[in-house]
Amino acid sequence: MMARGSAQRSAKRPVSRLVPRPLSLRLYPDSILRRVCVPVERFEGWLSDVLEEMLALMRTHEGIGLAAPQVGFTCRLFVTRIEEQPICLANPVITTYSGREEMAEGCLSLPGIRIDIERHRQIEVRGYDSRGRKRRHRVEGLWARVIQHEIDHLDGVLICDYRRQHGALEQ
C-alpha cells in the first residue's frame, strides 16, 4: 500500500528521476534501508539501465544480491547473480515455500556482520522482468535464501532484525 502523498509525488515525477545517479551503496543506519518499497508501475528503458547498474555495483562490492533501497531508491526490485546466472525481478512475491534451514548471512549494507537466519529452503517467486513480462522462478538453497533476503530489504527488514527477535543484539 502506498501513502497518499507518495502516490501524488510519483504521478508528478517519473520514477527514473527519483533514482539517484550514480548509484552508490547505502550503509546502515541510513533511513532508506527501513522504508517499505512501492511497486514498479512503469516498465521503461530506465529500469533495464538501473538493473544493469545494480548488477555492476553488486559485483564491485563482491555481493550476490542487491535491492533498490540499498542503492537509494524505494521501488520493489532486486538483482542477484550466483555462478554468473542473474535474476532481476520487479514486484517479487513468494507464492510457495517449503523446508527450513539455518545459515549465516551477511549483507552489503551491514559490512562485517554475519547472523544465523532460518529461512525456507525452497521457494517459488513471481515478479516481472525489466520489460514488464511475468516471470516465475522455482529455486532452492542459496538462491532461495538470497531472494528472501532481498525481499526483506524491500519491506524494510535487515538481517540485524533477526538477532533482535532472539534478544541477541544490544541496542
N, C-alpha and C positions, 0 to 999 in steps of 0.2 A: 504494500500500500504506500502511496506517495503522499507526502504532506501537500496541502493545498498550495502553499507558496512555491514549493519546488516544481509543481506541475506548471504553474504560470510562468515561472522563470525559464524552464526548458522550452516552453512554447515560444518564447520571445527570442531565445538564442539557440542556434543549432548546437547539438551535443559536441560536435567537432571543435567548437570554440571553447568548450568547457574543459577540454583535455589539455593539461599543461605541457608545454614544449620547451626544451626537450624533456623527455620522461626521465625521472630520477627516482631512486628507491627511497621510500619513506620508512623511517625507523620509529619504533615505539619510544616515547609515548605520543607520537603525532596523532592528533584527534581524528584525522580522516580514517585511521585504522579501526575506529569504533563506530563508524557510520554504517547504517544499513543501506545497501546499494539499490538503485532504481533500475527497472528493466530497460533494456535496449529496445527502442521503438523504431528506429530508422537504421536500416542496413544499407549504408552508403560506402563510398570509397574510403572515407576516413577510418572506418572500422578495420579494414584489411591492413591499412598502414599502421594503425595503433597496435594491432595484434603482432605484426612483424617486429615493431619496435620493442614490444614487451618481451618477445622471444629472445631478441638480441640482448636486451638488458638482463634477462634471466641468465643467459649463458655467461655474460660478463661477470656476474656475481656467483657463478657456479651453482645455480639452483636448478630444480626440476619442476617448479611450479611458481606462478606469479598471478596475483589477482589485481584487478583495477585499482582498488584503494591503496595498494602497496606502491603505486606509481602516481597517486594523487588525484584520482577521479572516482566517482561513485556510480559507475554503471555495472550491471551484473554481467561481468565477463572475466574469464581467466584463460591463461595459457599453461600448458605443461608439455614437457618433452622428456621422454625416457627412451634411452637407446636409439636416439635420433628419430623417434616417432612422435610427432606433435599431436596434441589435441587442443583445439581452441574453441571454446564454447561461450555463447552469449545466452543469458537467461537459463542457466542449468537448473535442472530439477532431478533429484534422485527419485526414481519411480519404484525400484525394488532393491532389496538388500538381503543378505544372509551371512551367517557366520560372524564370528568376532575374533579379533586378535589384538594383542598389545605390542607396541613397538615404540622406540624412542623417535621423536620427531624434532626437527629443527625448523627454523623459519628465517627467511632473508631479512624480515623486518625486526627480528629479535636475535641479532648476532650473538653467537656464543652460548645460547640457551638450548638445551635439549630436554624434552619432557616425555615420559612414557604416557602414551594415549591409547586407549582401547577404541577401535573403530570396526566397522563392518568389513569383512574380508572380501565380499563380492557385492557389486552394485550394478545397477543399470541407471545410466544418467541420460537425460534427454535435454536437448537445447537446440541452438541454431548456430550455423557457421557464419562467416563474415558476410555472406551474401543473403542471409535470411532463410537458408534452406534448413529444414528439420534434420537433426542428426540424433542418433542413438548409439550409445556405446555400452557394451557389457564388459566389465573389467573386474579384475581381482588383484589381490596382493598389493604391491606398491602403487599400481595405477589407481586402484580404488582408494587407497589411503591419501594419495596426493589430491585427487579430485574432491574428496570430503574435506580435506584441509583448506583447499581453495574456496570451496563453497562456504565454509566457516568464515573466511575473510569477507565474503560478500554480505554476510549477516553481522559483521562487526565483532566476531568471535576470534580470539587469539589463542595460541597454544597455552599461554600462561593462565588462561581462564580455567583450563582443566586442572591445573595444580591447585588453584584457589578452591575449586569444588571439593577437593580432597584435603583441604586445610594445610597444604604443604608450602604455600608461598606466603612469605611475610609481606605485609603491606607497608 
